[in-house]
Structure formats: structure tokens, C-alpha cells
Amino acid sequence: ISGASFNADHLITELLRSNEDNKRKFFSKNFELKINVEKVYLDANNKIDNLKGKIILSNNEVVNLNLESDFSNNKKITFTIRDNNGEKITTLFSDEAKPLVDRYKFIKGFTEGKLDFYSSKKNNESKSNLKIYDFKLKELPALTKILSLASLQGIADLLSGEGIRFSEFEMNFDNKADLMTINEIYAIGPAISILMEGYVEKDSLVSLRGTLVPATTINKTIGSIPLIGNILVGQKVGEGVFGVSFKIKGPPKDLETTVNPIKTLTPRFITRTLEKIKKN
């Protein structure tokens, strides 16, 4: 396939679907596609240039894919799928995370960021890891509600105003049929850090629980650890409120959120925070 332009909106949706129990036949034969397209439209607002690579299909399934392209600012995006002894390995890296995150309509005002995704699938079960680096978020209703209920109005105002910056977001999750099990979500930034886990039953139930802690509390807690604390955050720490534990549960369109104050941070939270701080 070669040409001046191509609208890939629907194709991207199909290739990125985590639930592949749909047995519709899009292709009746096995074949290999070589691709060289000048402009590819990811959606109505985003495009990439000079898409090159190949796609191999067998039994109506992508068994090998290797695509590379550029954004207008010369930043890269790569997408691969390969079969490894019956295990399907999918990777996606993009220097521009926004065009991909924008596909999730409940997230508003996402800017900047790099995205790195890895998934392995075997016997209709997948294990995936998603990382997004250095981004800003302006509107996320669930997070705004947690901040408001926790009386962290200053941070809530920041979220709805200029936005909250995160240095890293990492999500480890499994998919089987209509169930997504979220083993861990961890996000860290200058204002807040969040640790969360739970599950999502497609179109029926969301159940999440976690901990949200202002950065001042994290600095104060880690700063109290002899030697390590002084090295990582210095001896001067600001005063701040303790964090909150929270639960989000219910049908996707009618979620109930509850929060409770916490007076100590779990070892798991501190360990994950130390890992991220030392890495950065």
C-alpha cells in the first residue's frame, strides 16, 4: 500500500483492542502488506508523516507488524506485533502521547508526554505494562472528586486550572475476556502521588481502591528516614496534610467515590516512591 494519505482511525481502534473475542472476518486470505504512505490521519485532529513498514495477516489475525512514522516535529512513533512461540508480543512507543491518550474521552486536557506500551498475550489472556512520562493533566473527573472530598481544594483548583504535572505514570494490568485486572497503577508528580489497584468488568462494573498523597507529605515521610531521606529530599521539608485512601466503585456511568484520611504511608507506597525518585 502506497499513497499520499490514509485515514487510520478505525484500523488503530481494531489493532489496539485488548479484547479480541470478536470473530468477524475482515480478511478472507492470508497476505503481507508493505506500507509507504506520506500522511496518515490518526483521528480528526492528529496525523503522522512517512509511515513505513509491513503487516502480515494469517487466519484473519495480525501475526507480524512493524510500523514506523514521524510526527510533524520529527518525533517518532513505532508499533510492532510479533509471534513468539504462540505468544503475541505487542509494543507501542510514541514521543507524542497525546494523540493516543485523547482516544479515551473521559480524560480531558492531556498535554505533552511520551508513551511506552508492552503487552504479551497467550491463550486469550494478556499481561500489559503502560508507561507515560512527563505530562500534564487538566481534567479527570474521578481525580477531581477525590481531591475535593479530601479537602485538597488547592490541588483540585490546580487540576482544573493550569493542570497537574506528573513525571511518570505506570500501569500493570491483565486482560481476560471482559475482565481487566489492574495489578497496580502508580503516578508520581510534583504535586501528588497515587497508588491504585482494582478491576474493571467491561461496560458493567468498575472497582478501584488506592492512596493519594500530596508531595509535601511524601517529602516529610521520606525525609524522616535517616541518611536516605536527607540525600533524597534534603533536611528542609514543608508542612502538609496526610494523604487519603479512596475507593471508586459502580457502573461506569454512576461511580461512587469515598475517601478516608490516613496517618501513615504503607511500606509499599514508600518503596515505590523511593524507586521512582532514585531512578529520576
matplotlib code that plots the C-alpha trace (Angstrom):
import matplotlib.pyplot as plt

x = [0.0, 1.4, -0.1, -0.4, -2.8, -4.7, -7.3, -6.2, -8.7, -10.7, -7.7, -5.9, -9.1, -9.1, -5.4, -5.3, -8.4, -7.5, -10.5, -10.1, -13.1, -14.7, -14.7, -15.7, -13.8, -12.2, -9.9, -10.6, -7.0, -3.5, -1.2, 1.6, 1.2, 4.1, 3.2, 4.6, 2.2, 3.1, 0.4, -1.7, -4.6, -4.8, -8.1, -9.7, -7.0, -3.8, -1.6, 1.8, 4.1, 6.1, 4.5, 6.6, 6.6, 4.8, 1.8, 1.5, -2.0, -2.8, -6.2, -7.7, -5.2, -2.1, 0.8, 3.6, 3.6, 6.4, 5.5, 7.4, 6.4, 7.1, 5.1, 5.4, 8.1, 10.3, 9.3, 8.9, 6.1, 6.7, 4.2, 5.2, 3.4, 5.2, 4.6, 6.9, 6.1, 2.4, 2.7, 1.8, 4.0, 2.8, 4.8, 4.0, 6.2, 5.3, 7.3, 3.8, 1.4, -1.5, -2.9, -3.3, -4.5, -7.1, -8.9, -10.1, -12.8, -13.0, -9.5, -9.5, -6.7, -3.9, -0.7, 2.9, 4.2, 5.8, 4.1, 5.7, 3.4, 4.2, 1.8, 2.1, -0.9, -1.3, -4.4, -6.6, -5.0, -2.8, -0.4, 0.4, 2.5, 1.8, 4.2, 3.6, 6.4, 6.4, 2.9, 0.2, -3.4, -6.1, -9.3, -10.1, -13.5, -12.6, -9.4, -11.1, -13.8, -11.2, -9.3, -12.4, -13.7, -10.2, -10.4, -7.4, -9.1, -5.9, -4.7, -8.2, -8.1, -4.7, -6.1, -9.0, -6.8, -3.3, -3.2, -1.2, 2.1, 3.2, 6.8, 5.7, 2.6, 2.9, 0.1, 0.4, -2.8, -4.1, -7.0, -9.1, -12.4, -14.4, -12.3, -9.4, -7.4, -5.4, -2.5, -1.0, -1.3, 1.4, 1.7, 4.2, 4.5, 5.5, 2.0, 0.7, 1.4, -1.2, -1.0, -4.1, -5.4, -8.7, -10.6, -12.9, -15.7, -16.4, -19.5, -20.8, -18.6, -15.5, -13.9, -10.7, -9.0, -5.9, -3.9, -3.4, -0.7, 0.4, 4.1, 4.7, 3.7, 5.9, 8.9, 8.2, 7.9, 10.9, 12.9, 12.4, 14.3, 17.9, 20.5, 18.3, 15.8, 18.5, 20.0, 16.7, 14.7, 17.1, 16.7, 14.1, 10.6, 7.3, 4.3, 1.4, -1.7, -1.6, -2.9, -6.2, -7.3, -10.1, -12.5, -14.2, -16.9, -20.1, -21.3, -19.1, -21.7, -22.6, -19.4, -19.4, -16.3, -15.4, -12.3, -10.8, -7.8, -4.7, -2.0, 0.7, 2.0, 2.2, 5.7, 4.6, 3.8, 7.1, 9.1, 7.5, 8.2, 11.8, 12.2, 10.9, 12.8, 16.1, 15.5, 14.9]
y = [0.0, 3.4, 6.8, 10.4, 9.9, 7.3, 7.6, 5.0, 5.9, 2.7, 0.5, 1.8, 1.0, -2.6, -3.2, -1.8, -3.6, -5.6, -7.9, -9.9, -12.2, -10.6, -13.2, -11.1, -11.8, -8.7, -10.6, -13.8, -14.6, -14.6, -11.9, -9.5, -5.7, -3.4, 0.2, 3.5, 6.4, 10.1, 11.2, 9.1, 10.6, 9.0, 10.9, 14.2, 16.2, 14.3, 13.0, 11.4, 11.5, 8.9, 5.8, 2.8, -0.9, -4.2, -6.2, -9.9, -11.5, -15.1, -16.6, -13.1, -12.2, -9.9, -12.2, -9.7, -6.0, -3.4, 0.2, 3.4, 7.0, 10.7, 13.5, 16.9, 17.9, 14.8, 12.9, 9.2, 6.6, 2.8, 0.0, -3.7, -7.1, -10.4, -14.0, -15.8, -19.5, -18.8, -15.7, -12.5, -9.6, -6.0, -2.9, 0.7, 3.7, 7.3, 10.5, 12.1, 10.5, 12.9, 11.5, 8.1, 9.2, 11.5, 8.4, 8.0, 10.6, 10.7, 12.3, 16.0, 18.5, 16.0, 17.6, 16.6, 13.2, 10.1, 6.7, 3.3, 0.2, -3.6, -6.5, -10.3, -12.4, -16.2, -18.4, -15.3, -13.8, -10.7, -9.1, -5.5, -2.6, 1.1, 3.9, 7.6, 10.1, 13.9, 15.0, 17.4, 16.7, 19.3, 17.4, 13.9, 13.8, 10.9, 12.6, 16.0, 14.4, 12.6, 15.8, 17.7, 15.1, 15.0, 18.8, 19.2, 22.1, 23.8, 20.8, 20.4, 24.0, 23.4, 20.4, 22.4, 25.4, 25.1, 21.4, 18.9, 17.7, 14.0, 12.9, 9.2, 7.1, 3.3, 0.7, -3.1, -4.9, -8.2, -8.8, -12.0, -11.9, -8.9, -8.5, -6.2, -6.7, -3.7, -5.0, -1.6, 2.0, 4.3, 8.0, 10.5, 14.2, 17.5, 17.9, 14.5, 10.8, 8.0, 4.2, 2.2, -1.3, -2.9, -4.3, -3.3, -5.5, -4.3, -2.0, -3.2, -2.5, -0.5, -1.3, 0.6, 1.4, 3.3, 6.0, 9.6, 11.6, 15.3, 15.8, 17.6, 14.6, 12.3, 14.5, 14.8, 11.0, 10.0, 12.9, 11.3, 8.2, 8.6, 9.3, 8.2, 10.9, 13.6, 12.6, 12.4, 15.3, 17.4, 18.4, 21.1, 19.9, 21.7, 21.1, 19.3, 17.2, 13.5, 11.6, 9.8, 6.3, 6.1, 3.7, 4.1, 1.6, 1.2, 1.1, 3.2, 6.0, 6.0, 5.7, 6.3, 7.7, 7.6, 8.8, 8.4, 10.2, 8.2, 8.9, 6.6, 5.6, 1.9, 0.3, -0.5, 3.2, 4.4, 1.7, 2.6, 6.3, 5.7, 3.6, 6.4, 9.1, 7.3, 6.4, 10.1]
z = [0.0, -1.0, -1.4, -0.3, 2.6, 4.6, 7.4, 10.0, 12.8, 12.5, 11.9, 15.1, 17.1, 15.9, 16.4, 19.9, 21.2, 24.3, 23.9, 20.8, 21.1, 18.1, 15.3, 12.4, 9.3, 7.9, 5.5, 3.7, 2.7, 4.2, 2.9, 3.6, 3.2, 2.6, 3.6, 2.4, 3.0, 3.1, 5.6, 8.0, 9.9, 13.4, 14.1, 13.2, 14.9, 14.6, 11.8, 11.2, 8.2, 6.2, 7.6, 6.5, 7.4, 6.9, 8.2, 7.8, 8.3, 8.8, 9.6, 9.9, 12.5, 12.5, 13.2, 12.4, 12.2, 12.1, 11.5, 12.0, 11.4, 12.3, 13.8, 12.2, 14.8, 13.8, 16.9, 16.4, 16.8, 16.4, 16.6, 16.5, 16.8, 16.7, 17.4, 19.9, 20.0, 20.3, 22.5, 20.8, 21.8, 21.1, 21.6, 21.0, 21.6, 20.9, 21.5, 21.5, 23.9, 23.4, 20.1, 21.8, 25.2, 23.5, 22.3, 25.9, 26.1, 29.9, 30.0, 29.1, 28.8, 28.4, 27.1, 26.4, 27.4, 25.9, 25.9, 26.1, 26.0, 26.1, 26.1, 25.9, 25.0, 25.1, 25.3, 25.2, 28.3, 28.1, 30.6, 29.8, 31.0, 30.1, 31.0, 30.3, 31.1, 31.7, 31.1, 32.3, 33.1, 33.3, 33.8, 35.1, 36.9, 39.2, 40.4, 40.9, 43.1, 45.3, 45.7, 46.6, 49.1, 50.7, 51.2, 48.9, 47.1, 46.2, 44.2, 42.8, 41.6, 40.1, 38.2, 36.7, 36.0, 34.6, 35.2, 37.4, 36.1, 36.5, 35.9, 35.5, 35.2, 35.2, 35.0, 35.1, 34.1, 32.8, 30.4, 30.1, 28.2, 29.6, 32.8, 33.2, 36.4, 37.4, 39.5, 40.1, 38.9, 40.3, 39.3, 40.8, 40.3, 41.9, 43.5, 44.3, 44.0, 43.6, 44.1, 43.0, 42.1, 41.2, 38.3, 35.5, 34.1, 30.6, 30.4, 33.8, 36.9, 38.0, 41.3, 42.3, 45.6, 46.3, 48.2, 47.2, 49.0, 48.5, 47.6, 50.9, 52.9, 50.8, 51.3, 55.0, 55.4, 53.3, 54.8, 58.2, 57.1, 58.4, 55.7, 52.8, 53.5, 53.7, 50.4, 48.5, 49.7, 51.9, 55.5, 55.0, 54.3, 54.0, 56.1, 54.5, 55.2, 55.3, 52.4, 51.9, 51.0, 48.4, 46.7, 43.4, 42.6, 40.5, 36.9, 34.6, 34.3, 38.0, 40.0, 43.8, 45.3, 49.1, 50.8, 54.3, 55.8, 56.5, 59.1, 57.9, 54.5, 53.7, 53.1, 49.5, 48.8, 50.3, 48.4, 45.1, 45.7, 46.6, 43.4, 41.2, 43.0, 42.8, 39.1, 38.2]

ax = plt.figure().add_subplot(projection="3d")
ax.plot(x, y, z, "-o")
ax.set_aspect("equal")
plt.show()
